[in-house]
Amino acid sequence: MSSEARRVEHQMTDKGYVPVYTTAVVEQPWASYSPTDHAVWGQLFRRQREILQGRACPEFLTAMDAMGMSDAQIPKFEELNVHLQQATGWKLIAVEGLLPELTFFEHLAAREFPVTWWIRRPDQIDYISEPDLFHDLFGHVPLLMNPVFADYMQAYGAGGVRASTFGPEPLANLTRLYWYTVEFGLIDTPEGLRIYGAGILSSKGESIHCLESAAPNRIGFDVQRVMQTRYRIDTYQKTYFVIDGFDQLFKATVDPDFGPIYYRMKGAESIPAGSVLDTDRVFNRGSGEGWLADGDV
């Protein structure tokens, strides 16, 4: 474990932001957070908790309360770990920034969730191009209290470690699965569609857009369909995939051997982010308003 916590951020170049990776695990330097850091956390926390009432899945809000997260100050990882370890055996580890894929998978497989220790600046309140403490901690961590979702995350990590031995194409497929579930997933509940993806839960605008805008598609989850579908990193998503429950996620990841799925998809054309297929279970066919014609990844 590194003794000094650095703030490792993407670098701006003439070609835009370039990701900078780090593998270091550090102690959360809680005493070094400034009053401004705590104020940014508090402002974001209050805003999102208000917006997410009636929009986030109930498991998320219940877990956040059970962990004792509040707007008072940036939480201490060691205190949250007491709740996580008791509930699901997970623990948080502090990292300096974006991790390489294999390193990230290895941590998940070991039931360790990496949380960037530093928080965005006040001028980045509404948008930051990379995961910071607020995104990681507020968006991702509460659902690790849910046993089924927690098991899905570990299974995903183990699947990523395996996929890394198969080459770049399976890794791309697995990245899409994470994107459309853990980051930008919706869940069908008796009260209607709700949010469970951390990329939405930590975003003011997308929390509203994903459920209430007519622009995006909302399509029933199918693991191979998701793995073939490109996505957006620069705008709201064109498509959101809807799970019936966390059990569906876990079974999709654990029950099948992904080897045959990778084999079936080998060399296949990827699906544009905004496409709707004849075989899709459609909750909403998007109007496409505001969509950019290019930029899917």
C-alpha positions in Angstrom: 0.0 0.0 0.0 1.4 3.4 -1.0 2.1 5.7 1.9 1.3 9.0 0.1 -2.0 9.6 -1.6 -1.7 11.4 -4.9 -4.5 13.0 -7.0 -4.2 11.3 -10.4 -6.4 13.0 -13.0 -6.9 12.7 -16.7 -4.7 15.0 -18.7 -6.0 17.6 -21.2 -4.3 17.5 -24.6 -5.0 19.0 -28.0 -7.0 15.8 -28.6 -9.1 16.1 -25.5 -8.8 14.3 -22.2 -6.4 11.4 -22.1 -7.0 8.8 -19.3 -4.1 8.4 -16.8 -4.0 5.1 -15.0 -2.7 4.2 -11.6 -2.6 0.9 -9.6 -1.7 2.3 -6.2 -3.9 1.5 -3.1 -3.5 4.2 -0.4 -4.9 5.1 3.0 -7.8 7.5 2.7 -6.2 10.8 3.8 -9.3 11.9 5.6 -7.6 14.5 7.7 -6.4 16.3 4.6 -9.9 17.1 3.2 -10.5 20.8 3.2 -13.7 22.6 4.3 -14.3 23.1 0.6 -14.0 19.3 0.0 -16.6 18.6 2.7 -18.9 21.4 1.4 -18.8 19.9 -2.2 -19.7 16.5 -0.8 -22.6 18.0 1.2 -23.9 20.0 -1.7 -23.9 17.1 -4.1 -25.3 14.7 -1.5 -28.3 16.9 -0.7 -29.0 17.6 -4.3 -29.0 14.0 -5.4 -30.9 12.7 -2.4 -33.7 15.1 -3.2 -33.7 14.3 -6.9 -33.6 10.5 -6.3 -36.7 10.3 -4.2 -39.1 8.3 -6.3 -36.4 7.8 -9.0 -33.8 5.5 -7.3 -34.5 1.9 -6.5 -35.5 1.6 -2.9 -32.6 -0.8 -2.1 -30.2 2.1 -2.9 -31.8 4.7 -0.6 -32.3 2.2 2.2 -28.7 1.0 2.1 -27.3 4.5 2.1 -29.3 5.2 5.3 -28.2 2.0 6.9 -24.5 2.9 6.2 -24.9 6.2 7.9 -24.0 8.3 4.9 -25.0 12.0 5.3 -24.3 15.4 4.0 -22.4 16.4 7.1 -19.0 15.4 5.9 -17.1 13.1 3.5 -17.6 9.6 5.0 -14.6 7.7 6.4 -14.0 4.5 4.5 -13.1 2.5 7.6 -16.5 3.3 9.2 -18.4 2.3 6.0 -16.4 -0.9 5.9 -17.8 -2.0 9.2 -21.3 -2.0 7.7 -20.2 -3.5 4.4 -18.2 -6.3 5.9 -21.1 -7.3 8.1 -23.7 -7.1 5.3 -21.9 -8.7 2.4 -18.1 -9.1 3.1 -17.1 -6.3 0.8 -14.6 -3.5 1.7 -13.7 -0.2 0.3 -10.1 0.6 -0.8 -8.8 4.0 -1.5 -7.2 4.6 -4.9 -5.6 7.6 -6.6 -7.6 7.6 -9.8 -8.6 5.4 -12.7 -7.4 1.8 -12.6 -6.3 -0.4 -15.5 -9.0 -2.9 -16.4 -7.4 -6.1 -15.1 -6.4 -4.4 -11.8 -10.0 -3.3 -11.4 -11.4 -6.8 -12.2 -9.0 -8.3 -9.6 -10.2 -6.0 -6.9 -13.8 -6.8 -7.6 -13.1 -10.5 -7.6 -11.6 -10.1 -4.2 -14.7 -8.2 -3.0 -12.7 -5.0 -2.8 -14.3 -1.9 -4.3 -11.9 0.9 -5.4 -13.0 4.4 -4.4 -11.1 7.4 -5.7 -10.0 9.2 -2.5 -10.3 12.8 -3.9 -13.4 14.8 -4.7 -14.1 17.2 -7.6 -13.6 21.0 -7.3 -16.5 23.4 -6.9 -16.2 24.4 -10.6 -16.8 20.7 -11.5 -20.0 20.3 -9.5 -22.1 19.6 -12.5 -19.6 17.6 -14.6 -16.3 15.8 -14.3 -14.8 13.6 -17.0 -13.6 10.9 -14.7 -14.8 9.0 -11.6 -14.1 10.9 -8.4 -15.0 10.2 -4.7 -18.6 11.4 -5.1 -19.3 9.2 -8.1 -17.6 6.2 -6.6 -18.9 6.5 -3.0 -22.3 7.9 -3.4 -23.2 6.2 -6.7 -21.6 2.7 -6.3 -21.2 1.8 -2.7 -24.7 1.6 -1.2 -25.8 -1.2 -3.4 -22.9 -3.3 -2.3 -25.0 -3.7 0.9 -27.4 -5.8 -1.2 -26.3 -9.4 -1.1 -27.5 -10.3 -4.6 -26.0 -7.2 -6.2 -22.8 -7.7 -4.2 -22.4 -11.2 -5.5 -23.0 -9.9 -9.1 -20.2 -7.5 -8.7 -17.8 -10.2 -7.5 -18.9 -12.5 -10.3 -18.4 -9.7 -12.8 -14.8 -9.2 -11.5 -14.0 -12.9 -11.8 -15.5 -12.9 -15.3 -13.2 -9.9 -16.2 -10.1 -11.7 -15.0 -11.1 -14.7 -17.2 -11.9 -12.5 -20.2 -8.6 -10.8 -20.0 -7.0 -14.1 -21.2 -9.3 -14.2 -24.3 -8.2 -11.0 -26.0 -9.5 -7.5 -26.6 -12.9 -8.4 -28.1 -14.3 -10.2 -25.0 -13.0 -7.3 -22.8 -15.0 -4.9 -24.9 -18.1 -7.0 -24.5 -17.6 -7.1 -20.8 -17.0 -3.4 -20.6 -20.4 -2.8 -22.3 -22.1 -5.1 -19.8 -20.7 -3.0 -16.9 -21.6 0.2 -18.6 -25.2 -0.7 -19.2 -25.8 -2.3 -15.8 -23.5 -1.1 -13.0 -23.2 2.4 -14.4 -26.4 3.1 -16.4 -28.9 0.4 -15.5 -32.6 0.7 -14.8 -34.7 -1.8 -12.9 -38.4 -2.5 -13.3 -40.3 -2.4 -10.0 -44.0 -2.5 -9.0 -43.9 1.3 -8.8 -42.4 1.7 -12.2 -38.9 2.0 -13.6 -36.2 3.0 -11.1 -32.5 3.7 -11.3 -29.7 1.5 -9.9 -26.8 2.5 -12.2 -24.1 4.6 -10.4 -23.5 6.9 -13.4 -27.1 8.0 -13.3 -27.4 8.0 -9.5 -24.5 10.5 -9.2 -25.8 12.8 -12.1 -28.4 15.4 -11.6 -29.4 15.7 -15.3 -29.3 12.0 -16.2 -31.4 11.1 -13.1 -34.2 13.0 -14.7 -33.5 12.3 -18.4 -33.3 8.5 -18.1 -36.8 8.1 -16.7 -38.7 11.1 -18.0 -37.3 12.1 -21.4 -38.9 10.7 -24.5 -35.6 10.7 -26.3 -33.9 7.5 -25.1 -34.8 3.8 -25.7 -35.7 1.8 -22.7 -35.2 -1.9 -23.5 -35.4 -5.2 -21.6 -32.1 -6.6 -20.5 -30.5 -9.5 -22.4 -26.9 -10.2 -21.7 -25.7 -10.9 -25.3 -27.7 -7.9 -26.6 -26.0 -5.7 -24.1 -22.6 -7.0 -24.8 -22.9 -6.2 -28.4 -24.2 -2.6 -28.0 -22.0 0.5 -28.2 -22.5 3.3 -25.8 -21.9 7.0 -25.2 -19.3 8.6 -22.9 -19.9 12.2 -23.8 -23.7 12.6 -23.6 -26.7 11.1 -22.0 -27.3 7.5 -23.1 -29.4 6.8 -26.2 -30.5 3.4 -24.7 -31.0 2.2 -21.2 -31.4 -1.5 -20.4 -34.0 -2.5 -17.8 -33.5 -5.5 -15.5 -36.5 -7.3 -13.9 -34.5 -7.7 -10.6 -31.0 -8.1 -9.3 -31.4 -11.9 -9.5 -31.6 -11.6 -13.3 -28.2 -9.8 -13.3 -26.6 -12.4 -11.1 -27.9 -15.4 -13.1 -26.8 -13.8 -16.4 -23.3 -13.5 -15.0 -22.8 -16.7 -13.1 -25.0 -19.3 -14.7 -23.7 -19.2 -18.3 -20.1 -19.9 -19.4 -19.3 -16.7 -21.2 -16.9 -18.6 -23.5 -19.7 -19.7 -25.9 -21.2 -16.2 -25.8 -17.9 -14.7 -26.8 -17.5 -17.3 -29.5 -21.0 -16.5 -31.0 -20.2 -12.7 -31.0 -16.7 -13.1 -32.4 -16.4 -10.9 -35.5 -20.0 -9.8 -35.3 -20.9 -6.2 -36.0 -21.6 -4.2 -32.9 -25.0 -2.6 -32.5 -25.3 1.2 -32.6 -26.2 2.7 -29.3 -29.6 4.0 -30.4 -30.8 0.9 -32.3 -34.0 -1.0 -31.5 -34.1 -4.6 -32.8 -37.2 -6.6 -33.7 -36.3 -9.0 -30.9 -36.1 -6.3 -28.2 -38.6 -6.0 -25.3 -39.3 -2.3 -25.6 -40.5 -0.2 -22.7 -40.0 3.0 -24.7 -38.9 3.5 -28.3 -36.9 6.7 -28.1 -37.7 9.8 -30.2 -34.0 10.3 -30.7 -34.3 14.0 -30.0 -30.9 15.6 -29.4 -28.9 12.5 -30.5 -25.5 13.0 -32.1 -25.0 11.0 -35.3 -21.5 9.8 -34.3 -19.4 9.2 -31.2 -20.6 5.7 -30.1 -17.8 3.7 -28.5 
